[in-house]
Amino acid sequence: MHSDRIKILFFDVGGILLTNGWGNESRKLASEQFKLDYAEVNALHNFIFNVYEIGSITLDEYLDTVIFNHERDFTREDFKAFIFEQSVELPDMLAWLKQWKKDCGFRVISINNEGKELNDYRVKKFGLHDCFDAFISSCEVKMRKPDPGIWQLAMGIAQVSPKQCVYFDDRAMFVATAQKLGIRSFQHTGFETTKQILEQLKKENLN
């Protein structure tokens, strides 16, 4: 009777709970602050960042290709510190979700694209264990969104069907990919809207 009842909420992290780990705006800011050629940095980043996000290279190896391919007048540690500083909690959502999760009746799992060093830092720095029961992170599972396999793996680990989960992401393309797999999915556009959806899901599940 309740085989299709929602059991799992899947969430992206960057753009919903935190700023993106190393997004375009951060790279522009880095180019200004460290006097880099943004066009060159961005081109090299686009070639290799996916390789970093699926855990095939380290952050240092990524930086060897994108930043420290020239002599620089700043240190590797200074640049890495700058990268980590770009991760900032977005207003409202994270603190609210940590409280809401305590009695929401759902398991909450992250499905996110992130390189290992950034992922580890963000989980620890922002206490993400308080709102996620598990992390399906690209760096650990060796594939990244929009590969449908990452959602299929998450459902396999959670032992749920598409109808038993709901997915939230700020990127329309990833929402569409999850929807094609039969997962009820929502594009996060702001705290209040997502909060209302979550409260409604909780109410539906109690009926």
Accessible surface in RSA format (square Angstrom, percent):
REM  Atomic radii and reference values for relative SASA: ProtOr
REM  Chains: A
REM  Algorithm: Lee & Richards
REM  Probe-radius: 1.40
REM  Slices: 20
REM RES _ NUM      All-atoms   Total-Side   Main-Chain    Non-polar    All polar
REM                ABS   REL    ABS   REL    ABS   REL    ABS   REL    ABS   REL
RES MET A   1   217.78 112.8 134.52  89.0  83.26 198.2 120.38 102.3  97.40 129.0
RES HIS A   2    93.70  51.2  82.19  57.1  11.50  29.4  58.92  60.7  34.78  40.5
RES SER A   3    80.31  67.9  67.23  89.7  13.08  30.1  52.04 110.8  28.27  39.6
RES ASP A   4    78.47  55.0  68.12  67.8  10.35  24.5  25.59  60.2  52.88  52.7
RES ARG A   5    81.78  34.3  69.86  35.6  11.92  28.4  32.75  44.8  49.03  29.7
RES ILE A   6    16.55   9.4  13.85  10.3   2.70   6.5  13.85  10.0   2.70   7.3
RES LYS A   7   102.84  50.2  97.62  59.9   5.21  12.4  55.92  50.3  46.92  50.0
RES ILE A   8     9.03   5.1   9.03   6.7   0.00   0.0   9.03   6.5   0.00   0.0
RES LEU A   9     0.00   0.0   0.00   0.0   0.00   0.0   0.00   0.0   0.00   0.0
RES PHE A  10     0.00   0.0   0.00   0.0   0.00   0.0   0.00   0.0   0.00   0.0
RES PHE A  11     0.00   0.0   0.00   0.0   0.00   0.0   0.00   0.0   0.00   0.0
RES ASP A  12    12.38   8.7  12.38  12.3   0.00   0.0   0.00   0.0  12.38  12.3
RES VAL A  13     3.99   2.6   3.99   3.6   0.00   0.0   3.99   3.5   0.00   0.0
RES GLY A  14    11.04  13.6   0.00   N/A  11.04  13.6   5.62  15.4   5.42  12.1
RES GLY A  15    20.56  25.4   0.00   N/A  20.56  25.4  11.44  31.4   9.12  20.4
RES ILE A  16     1.24   0.7   0.00   0.0   1.24   3.0   0.00   0.0   1.24   3.4
RES LEU A  17     0.00   0.0   0.00   0.0   0.00   0.0   0.00   0.0   0.00   0.0
RES LEU A  18     0.00   0.0   0.00   0.0   0.00   0.0   0.00   0.0   0.00   0.0
RES THR A  19    43.61  31.0  40.00  40.5   3.62   8.6  43.61  58.6   0.00   0.0
RES ASN A  20    59.60  41.1  53.30  51.5   6.30  15.2  11.45  27.6  48.15  46.5
RES GLY A  21     4.35   5.4   0.00   N/A   4.35   5.4   0.00   0.0   4.35   9.7
RES TRP A  22    10.71   4.3   3.21   1.6   7.50  17.6   3.92   2.1   6.79  11.0
RES GLY A  23    18.44  22.7   0.00   N/A  18.44  22.7  18.25  50.1   0.19   0.4
RES ASN A  24    61.06  42.1  53.94  52.1   7.12  17.1  27.17  65.4  33.89  32.8
RES GLU A  25   125.87  72.3 120.58  91.2   5.28  12.6  67.84 131.2  58.02  47.4
RES SER A  26    14.40  12.2  12.49  16.7   1.92   4.4   1.57   3.3  12.83  18.0
RES ARG A  27    17.65   7.4  17.16   8.7   0.49   1.2   0.28   0.4  17.36  10.5
RES LYS A  28    82.55  40.3  80.90  49.6   1.64   3.9  38.97  35.1  43.57  46.4
RES LEU A  29    86.06  47.9  84.68  60.6   1.38   3.5  85.65  60.1   0.41   1.1
RES ALA A  30     1.36   1.2   1.36   2.1   0.00   0.0   1.36   1.9   0.00   0.0
RES SER A  31     7.57   6.4   4.60   6.1   2.97   6.8   4.73  10.1   2.85   4.0
RES GLU A  32   128.11  73.6 105.80  80.0  22.31  53.1  50.70  98.1  77.41  63.2
RES GLN A  33   110.49  61.8  83.99  61.4  26.51  63.1  34.83  74.1  75.66  57.4
RES PHE A  34    26.86  13.4  17.85  11.1   9.01  23.4  22.05  13.4   4.80  13.7
RES LYS A  35   179.10  87.4 148.47  91.1  30.63  72.9 113.41 102.1  65.69  70.0
RES LEU A  36    18.15  10.1   0.75   0.5  17.40  43.7   2.78   2.0  15.38  41.4
RES ASP A  37    85.24  59.7  70.64  70.3  14.61  34.5  31.44  74.0  53.80  53.7
RES TYR A  38    63.07  29.4  58.83  33.5   4.24  11.0  55.12  41.4   7.95   9.8
RES ALA A  39    72.86  67.0  61.25  94.5  11.60  26.4  66.58  93.8   6.27  16.6
RES GLU A  40    56.05  32.2  47.33  35.8   8.73  20.8  30.03  58.1  26.02  21.2
RES VAL A  41     2.79   1.8   2.79   2.5   0.00   0.0   2.79   2.4   0.00   0.0
RES ASN A  42    31.53  21.7  31.53  30.5   0.00   0.0   2.57   6.2  28.96  28.0
RES ALA A  43    48.96  45.0  40.55  62.6   8.41  19.1  47.38  66.7   1.59   4.2
RES LEU A  44    43.23  24.1  43.22  30.9   0.01   0.0  43.23  30.4   0.00   0.0
RES HIS A  45     9.99   5.5   9.99   6.9   0.00   0.0   0.68   0.7   9.31  10.8
RES ASN A  46    96.32  66.4  72.42  70.0  23.90  57.6  28.67  69.0  67.65  65.4
RES PHE A  47   166.66  83.4 141.42  87.6  25.24  65.7 144.45  87.6  22.21  63.6
RES ILE A  48    30.61  17.4  30.32  22.6   0.29   0.7  30.61  22.0   0.00   0.0
RES PHE A  49    21.86  10.9  21.86  13.5   0.00   0.0  21.86  13.3   0.00   0.0
RES ASN A  50    72.39  49.9  72.31  69.9   0.09   0.2  16.63  40.0  55.76  53.9
RES VAL A  51    56.37  37.1  56.08  50.8   0.29   0.7  56.37  49.0   0.00   0.0
RES TYR A  52     1.17   0.5   1.02   0.6   0.15   0.4   1.02   0.8   0.15   0.2
RES GLU A  53    10.52   6.0  10.52   8.0   0.00   0.0   0.00   0.0  10.52   8.6
RES ILE A  54    47.30  26.9  47.30  35.2   0.00   0.0  47.30  34.1   0.00   0.0
RES GLY A  55    24.19  29.8   0.00   N/A  24.19  29.8   5.85  16.1  18.34  41.1
RES SER A  56    70.03  59.2  35.31  47.1  34.72  80.0  24.90  53.0  45.13  63.2
RES ILE A  57    36.81  20.9  28.23  21.0   8.58  20.7  31.89  23.0   4.91  13.3
RES THR A  58    66.19  47.1  63.84  64.7   2.35   5.6  63.38  85.1   2.81   4.2
RES LEU A  59     2.87   1.6   2.87   2.1   0.00   0.0   2.87   2.0   0.00   0.0
RES ASP A  60    53.85  37.7  53.18  52.9   0.67   1.6  17.62  41.5  36.23  36.1
RES GLU A  61    81.41  46.7  78.45  59.3   2.97   7.1  26.84  51.9  54.57  44.6
RES TYR A  62     1.03   0.5   1.03   0.6   0.00   0.0   0.59   0.4   0.44   0.5
RES LEU A  63     0.00   0.0   0.00   0.0   0.00   0.0   0.00   0.0   0.00   0.0
RES ASP A  64    66.65  46.7  59.83  59.5   6.82  16.1  24.51  57.7  42.14  42.0
RES THR A  65    50.18  35.7  42.10  42.7   8.08  19.2  29.72  39.9  20.46  30.9
RES VAL A  66     1.32   0.9   0.39   0.4   0.93   2.2   0.39   0.3   0.93   2.5
RES ILE A  67     0.81   0.5   0.81   0.6   0.00   0.0   0.81   0.6   0.00   0.0
RES PHE A  68    45.24  22.6  22.41  13.9  22.82  59.4  22.41  13.6  22.82  65.3
RES ASN A  69    63.16  43.6  28.85  27.9  34.31  82.6  28.76  69.2  34.40  33.3
RES HIS A  70    89.68  49.0  75.68  52.6  14.00  35.8  63.37  65.3  26.31  30.6
RES GLU A  71   176.40 101.3 149.76 113.3  26.64  63.4  70.72 136.8 105.68  86.3
RES ARG A  72    61.02  25.6  28.13  14.3  32.89  78.3   9.75  13.3  51.27  31.1
RES ASP A  73   141.10  98.8  98.64  98.2  42.46 100.4  53.08 124.9  88.01  87.8
RES PHE A  74    30.76  15.4  15.12   9.4  15.65  40.7  22.69  13.8   8.07  23.1
RES THR A  75    78.53  55.9  72.68  73.7   5.85  13.9  76.40 102.6   2.13   3.2
RES ARG A  76    72.53  30.5  68.05  34.7   4.48  10.7  30.08  41.1  42.45  25.7
RES GLU A  77   112.78  64.8 108.98  82.4   3.81   9.1  62.02 120.0  50.77  41.4
RES ASP A  78    79.83  55.9  74.36  74.0   5.47  12.9  12.77  30.0  67.06  66.9
RES PHE A  79     0.12   0.1   0.12   0.1   0.00   0.0   0.12   0.1   0.00   0.0
RES LYS A  80    31.70  15.5  31.70  19.5   0.00   0.0   9.77   8.8  21.93  23.4
RES ALA A  81    45.89  42.2  39.10  60.3   6.79  15.4  44.93  63.3   0.96   2.5
RES PHE A  82    10.14   5.1   8.99   5.6   1.15   3.0   9.68   5.9   0.46   1.3
RES ILE A  83     0.20   0.1   0.20   0.1   0.00   0.0   0.20   0.1   0.00   0.0
RES PHE A  84    42.90  21.5  42.90  26.6   0.00   0.0  42.90  26.0   0.00   0.0
RES GLU A  85   115.35  66.2  97.48  73.7  17.87  42.5  44.72  86.5  70.63  57.7
RES GLN A  86    29.21  16.3  21.11  15.4   8.09  19.3   2.86   6.1  26.35  20.0
RES SER A  87     7.14   6.0   0.00   0.0   7.14  16.5   0.00   0.0   7.14  10.0
RES VAL A  88    82.75  54.5  80.87  73.2   1.88   4.5  82.75  71.9   0.00   0.0
RES GLU A  89    72.79  41.8  58.02  43.9  14.77  35.2  15.88  30.7  56.91  46.5
RES LEU A  90    46.33  25.8  45.41  32.5   0.92   2.3  45.46  31.9   0.87   2.3
RES PRO A  91   105.38  76.8  88.32  80.5  17.05  62.0 100.51  83.0   4.86  30.2
RES ASP A  92    83.47  58.5  66.20  65.9  17.27  40.8  11.00  25.9  72.47  72.3
RES MET A  93     1.74   0.9   1.74   1.1   0.00   0.0   1.74   1.5   0.00   0.0
RES LEU A  94     2.65   1.5   2.65   1.9   0.00   0.0   2.65   1.9   0.00   0.0
RES ALA A  95    60.33  55.5  52.91  81.6   7.43  16.9  57.50  81.0   2.84   7.5
RES TRP A  96    46.57  18.7  39.54  19.1   7.03  16.5  32.65  17.4  13.92  22.6
RES LEU A  97     0.00   0.0   0.00   0.0   0.00   0.0   0.00   0.0   0.00   0.0
RES LYS A  98    45.94  22.4  44.98  27.6   0.96   2.3  21.65  19.5  24.28  25.9
RES GLN A  99   111.10  62.1 103.93  76.0   7.17  17.1  44.57  94.9  66.53  50.5
RES TRP A 100    14.60   5.9   6.43   3.1   8.17  19.2  14.34   7.6   0.26   0.4
RES LYS A 101    39.27  19.2  32.47  19.9   6.80  16.2   4.84   4.4  34.43  36.7
RES LYS A 102   155.55  75.9 115.85  71.1  39.69  94.5  87.96  79.2  67.59  72.0
RES ASP A 103   103.07  72.2  82.10  81.7  20.98  49.6  43.40 102.1  59.67  59.5
RES CYS A 104     4.45   3.4   0.05   0.1   4.41  10.4   0.31   0.8   4.15   4.5
RES GLY A 105    70.69  87.2   0.00   N/A  70.69  87.2  41.82 114.8  28.87  64.7
RES PHE A 106    10.82   5.4   0.00   0.0  10.82  28.1   2.33   1.4   8.49  24.3
RES ARG A 107   148.00  62.1 147.06  75.0   0.93   2.2  34.58  47.3 113.41  68.7
RES VAL A 108     0.00   0.0   0.00   0.0   0.00   0.0   0.00   0.0   0.00   0.0
RES ILE A 109     9.25   5.3   9.25   6.9   0.00   0.0   9.25   6.7   0.00   0.0
RES SER A 110     0.06   0.0   0.06   0.1   0.00   0.0   0.00   0.0   0.06   0.1
RES ILE A 111     0.00   0.0   0.00   0.0   0.00   0.0   0.00   0.0   0.00   0.0
RES ASN A 112     6.00   4.1   6.00   5.8   0.00   0.0   2.41   5.8   3.59   3.5
RES ASN A 113    24.76  17.1  11.97  11.6  12.79  30.8   9.21  22.2  15.54  15.0
RES GLU A 114    10.02   5.8  10.02   7.6   0.00   0.0   0.11   0.2   9.91   8.1
RES GLY A 115     0.00   0.0   0.00   N/A   0.00   0.0   0.00   0.0   0.00   0.0
RES LYS A 116    96.17  46.9  95.92  58.9   0.25   0.6  77.28  69.6  18.89  20.1
RES GLU A 117    57.01  32.7  50.36  38.1   6.65  15.8  37.56  72.6  19.45  15.9
RES LEU A 118     0.77   0.4   0.77   0.6   0.00   0.0   0.77   0.5   0.00   0.0
RES ASN A 119    11.43   7.9  11.40  11.0   0.03   0.1   0.03   0.1  11.40  11.0
RES ASP A 120    65.28  45.7  57.63  57.4   7.65  18.1  29.29  68.9  35.99  35.9
RES TYR A 121    67.26  31.4  58.59  33.3   8.67  22.6  51.68  38.8  15.58  19.2
RES ARG A 122     4.41   1.9   4.41   2.2   0.00   0.0   1.95   2.7   2.47   1.5
RES VAL A 123    19.51  12.8  18.85  17.1   0.66   1.6  18.85  16.4   0.66   1.8
RES LYS A 124   182.21  88.9 160.15  98.3  22.06  52.5 109.88  98.9  72.32  77.0
RES LYS A 125   126.21  61.6  94.25  57.8  31.95  76.1  46.30  41.7  79.91  85.1
RES PHE A 126    23.61  11.8  16.63  10.3   6.98  18.2  23.21  14.1   0.39   1.1
RES GLY A 127    24.51  30.2   0.00   N/A  24.51  30.2  22.92  62.9   1.59   3.5
RES LEU A 128     2.66   1.5   2.66   1.9   0.00   0.0   2.66   1.9   0.00   0.0
RES HIS A 129   129.78  70.9 113.18  78.7  16.60  42.5  78.77  81.2  51.01  59.4
RES ASP A 130    90.75  63.6  75.10  74.8  15.65  37.0  17.78  41.8  72.97  72.8
RES CYS A 131     0.00   0.0   0.00   0.0   0.00   0.0   0.00   0.0   0.00   0.0
RES PHE A 132     4.28   2.1   0.00   0.0   4.28  11.1   0.00   0.0   4.28  12.3
RES ASP A 133    62.84  44.0  25.80  25.7  37.04  87.6  18.57  43.7  44.28  44.2
RES ALA A 134    32.58  30.0  26.80  41.4   5.78  13.2  32.58  45.9   0.00   0.0
RES PHE A 135    46.16  23.1  25.10  15.5  21.06  54.8  25.10  15.2  21.06  60.3
RES ILE A 136     5.91   3.4   5.91   4.4   0.00   0.0   5.91   4.3   0.00   0.0
RES SER A 137     0.32   0.3   0.32   0.4   0.00   0.0   0.18   0.4   0.13   0.2
RES SER A 138     0.00   0.0   0.00   0.0   0.00   0.0   0.00   0.0   0.00   0.0
RES CYS A 139     3.95   3.0   0.02   0.0   3.93   9.2   0.02   0.1   3.93   4.2
RES GLU A 140    90.47  51.9  68.25  51.6  22.22  52.9  30.17  58.4  60.30  49.2
RES VAL A 141    32.70  21.5  15.00  13.6  17.70  42.6  21.08  18.3  11.62  31.5
RES LYS A 142   121.65  59.3 104.61  64.2  17.04  40.6  81.22  73.1  40.44  43.1
RES MET A 143    48.05  24.9  44.45  29.4   3.60   8.6  38.39  32.6   9.66  12.8
RES ARG A 144    58.98  24.8  56.66  28.9   2.33   5.5  15.66  21.4  43.32  26.3
RES LYS A 145     2.01   1.0   2.00   1.2   0.01   0.0   1.15   1.0   0.85   0.9
RES PRO A 146    51.86  37.8  47.61  43.4   4.25  15.5  47.95  39.6   3.91  24.3
RES ASP A 147    59.43  41.6  51.56  51.3   7.88  18.6  18.73  44.1  40.70  40.6
RES PRO A 148    61.20  44.6  61.20  55.8   0.00   0.0  61.20  50.5   0.00   0.0
RES GLY A 149    16.44  20.3   0.00   N/A  16.44  20.3  13.62  37.4   2.82   6.3
RES ILE A 150     0.00   0.0   0.00   0.0   0.00   0.0   0.00   0.0   0.00   0.0
RES TRP A 151     0.00   0.0   0.00   0.0   0.00   0.0   0.00   0.0   0.00   0.0
RES GLN A 152    95.12  53.2  85.36  62.4   9.76  23.2  29.65  63.1  65.47  49.7
RES LEU A 153    61.91  34.5  54.80  39.2   7.10  17.9  61.21  43.0   0.70   1.9
RES ALA A 154     0.12   0.1   0.00   0.0   0.12   0.3   0.00   0.0   0.12   0.3
RES MET A 155    16.69   8.6  15.95  10.6   0.74   1.8  16.01  13.6   0.68   0.9
RES GLY A 156    38.66  47.7   0.00   N/A  38.66  47.7  32.43  89.0   6.22  13.9
RES ILE A 157    97.96  55.7  69.45  51.7  28.51  68.7  76.74  55.3  21.22  57.6
RES ALA A 158    24.35  22.4   0.22   0.3  24.13  54.9   8.73  12.3  15.62  41.4
RES GLN A 159   148.26  82.9 124.71  91.1  23.56  56.1  57.07 121.5  91.19  69.2
RES VAL A 160    18.80  12.4   2.30   2.1  16.50  39.8   6.36   5.5  12.44  33.7
RES SER A 161    46.23  39.1  39.20  52.3   7.03  16.2  41.46  88.3   4.77   6.7
RES PRO A 162    44.54  32.5  44.52  40.6   0.02   0.1  44.52  36.8   0.02   0.1
RES LYS A 163   140.29  68.4 125.36  76.9  14.93  35.5  79.77  71.8  60.52  64.5
RES GLN A 164    17.60   9.8  17.60  12.9   0.00   0.0   0.35   0.7  17.25  13.1
RES CYS A 165     0.69   0.5   0.00   0.0   0.69   1.6   0.00   0.0   0.69   0.7
RES VAL A 166     0.27   0.2   0.27   0.2   0.00   0.0   0.27   0.2   0.00   0.0
RES TYR A 167     0.00   0.0   0.00   0.0   0.00   0.0   0.00   0.0   0.00   0.0
RES PHE A 168     0.22   0.1   0.22   0.1   0.00   0.0   0.22   0.1   0.00   0.0
RES ASP A 169     0.00   0.0   0.00   0.0   0.00   0.0   0.00   0.0   0.00   0.0
RES ASP A 170    36.54  25.6  25.91  25.8  10.63  25.1   7.69  18.1  28.85  28.8
RES ARG A 171   118.60  49.8 114.56  58.4   4.04   9.6  30.80  42.1  87.80  53.2
RES ALA A 172    59.62  54.8  51.22  79.0   8.40  19.1  52.31  73.7   7.31  19.4
RES MET A 173   114.69  59.4 103.19  68.3  11.50  27.4  74.80  63.6  39.89  52.9
RES PHE A 174    12.02   6.0  12.02   7.4   0.00   0.0  12.02   7.3   0.00   0.0
RES VAL A 175    11.30   7.4  11.30  10.2   0.00   0.0  11.30   9.8   0.00   0.0
RES ALA A 176    40.29  37.0  38.87  60.0   1.42   3.2  39.57  55.7   0.72   1.9
RES THR A 177    19.36  13.8  18.39  18.6   0.97   2.3   9.14  12.3  10.22  15.5
RES ALA A 178     0.00   0.0   0.00   0.0   0.00   0.0   0.00   0.0   0.00   0.0
RES GLN A 179    92.32  51.6  77.06  56.3  15.26  36.3  23.74  50.5  68.59  52.0
RES LYS A 180   180.30  88.0 140.74  86.4  39.56  94.2  93.84  84.5  86.46  92.1
RES LEU A 181    40.41  22.5  24.54  17.6  15.87  39.9  29.97  21.0  10.44  28.1
RES GLY A 182    44.83  55.3   0.00   N/A  44.83  55.3  33.34  91.5  11.49  25.7
RES ILE A 183     2.85   1.6   0.00   0.0   2.85   6.9   0.43   0.3   2.41   6.5
RES ARG A 184   110.37  46.3  99.01  50.5  11.36  27.1  55.05  75.2  55.32  33.5
RES SER A 185    10.48   8.9   0.00   0.0  10.48  24.1   0.00   0.0  10.48  14.7
RES PHE A 186    50.35  25.2  47.57  29.5   2.77   7.2  50.35  30.5   0.00   0.0
RES GLN A 187    80.83  45.2  64.85  47.4  15.98  38.0  12.36  26.3  68.47  51.9
RES HIS A 188    19.28  10.5  13.63   9.5   5.65  14.4   4.36   4.5  14.91  17.4
RES THR A 189   105.56  75.1  65.78  66.7  39.78  94.8  61.32  82.4  44.24  66.9
RES GLY A 190    25.79  31.8   0.00   N/A  25.79  31.8  25.79  70.8   0.00   0.0
RES PHE A 191    39.44  19.7  30.83  19.1   8.61  22.4  30.90  18.7   8.54  24.4
RES GLU A 192   102.39  58.8 100.28  75.9   2.11   5.0  57.63 111.5  44.76  36.5
RES THR A 193    66.78  47.5  64.90  65.8   1.88   4.5  37.67  50.6  29.11  44.0
RES THR A 194     1.47   1.0   1.47   1.5   0.00   0.0   0.00   0.0   1.47   2.2
RES LYS A 195    62.66  30.6  62.66  38.4   0.00   0.0  19.28  17.3  43.39  46.2
RES GLN A 196   119.56  66.9 112.00  81.9   7.56  18.0  39.38  83.8  80.19  60.8
RES ILE A 197    35.79  20.4  32.19  24.0   3.61   8.7  35.70  25.7   0.09   0.2
RES LEU A 198     0.00   0.0   0.00   0.0   0.00   0.0   0.00   0.0   0.00   0.0
RES GLU A 199    69.72  40.0  66.40  50.2   3.32   7.9  31.18  60.3  38.54  31.5
RES GLN A 200    83.45  46.7  81.54  59.6   1.91   4.5  34.04  72.5  49.41  37.5
RES LEU A 201     1.04   0.6   0.90   0.6   0.15   0.4   0.90   0.6   0.15   0.4
RES LYS A 202    41.56  20.3  41.41  25.4   0.15   0.4  20.58  18.5  20.98  22.4
RES LYS A 203   125.56  61.3 122.71  75.3   2.85   6.8  73.52  66.2  52.04  55.4
RES GLU A 204    69.70  40.0  55.98  42.4  13.72  32.7  32.75  63.3  36.95  30.2
RES ASN A 205    24.18  16.7  18.38  17.8   5.80  14.0   4.67  11.3  19.50  18.9
RES LEU A 206   140.33  78.2 107.87  77.2  32.46  81.6 110.25  77.4  30.08  80.9
RES ASN A 207   127.46  87.9  87.83  84.9  39.63  95.4  61.70 148.5  65.76  63.6
END  Absolute sums over single chains surface
CHAIN  1 A    10226.1       8334.6       1891.6       5652.0       4574.2
END  Absolute sums over all chains
TOTAL         10226.1       8334.6       1891.6       5652.0       4574.2
